[in-house]
Amino acid sequence: MTVNEKMNSSQYPYEACLIPALDEKLQHQIRDISNYVVLPLDMIMAATSLILNTVICMTVIGTRSLRHPSLLLLCSLAVTDLLWALATLIYYTFVLRNPYMCPENGEEVVLVGNFFFLATLSNLTTISRDRYLAISKPLWYRAYSSTSRVVKVIIFNWLLSALMPVLLYWFKLKNMSLVIYFEGAFYLLLTVLVLAIVYNYVGSLLVSRRYARNIQMSIGQIGTVVNREKKITRMISVIILCFFFSFLPGFLTPLLLIALEMPSEGLARFSGLLFTLNGLLNPLINFAGNKDIRRAIRVKFMCRRQRVHPPTQG
């Protein structure tokens, strides 16, 4: 039996989405907020995130000048946010079709959640490491960082993100004794990735200050490249800060509740709202922090508008 079942001994289907050990009136108030505030807000944010991340991916992939390693990594992160937004819309469609707005979640929901957790963390780890190398070793980074190398890393991240949750799901399905060890290894991997993001982010800040004078003294093409990488690093620093204040609390809260043997199902939508918020903020930061992306988007939309409405000749 789950913790919720033990503490609630549900008489009605909707009680599975309540938070036990609270006052009954407060439980229903939180449920109403979840159903009529959090759910529609999450769906609106997910739809917006889906559109914005699609625009970012289409712009980066469709513009030759933007297909350099750092932006390709950001595009991979945008795909993660895009897929999360799509999964959120599909899931909440089933929630709305449920008469109690509280469908029973199977292991498939956990599988999809684990996939997105690992995909987001692995992509952010790669991005933070890429920024650390770009700032600490600009000449080496310019010589050895290539599009083909980054594409291989992106493919590895996605394969790892898909394989690990599937294996964990398969072990649970087969009820193998190894599932406990594999589940521990999986969450250990997630923890290591979070620590790697923190390490590379802090390292990038320290190195950026140390090499500030060298960057200002750089001239010519190398100086232009270094300054461009520094601007991208500042933008990614904002993305990582948003990760710390949105995605990370939503990710750690359910794990903490499970570790304390407290129910987490009633707070799942609140955590999901934080994940969707993170996915919505990332494309906005990309748009606001990179003028090349803004210019490419304007060019694409202006060209389409001109094709639809050709200028009239006087």
Disulfide bonds with the S-S distance in Angstrom:
Cys17-Cys102 1.97
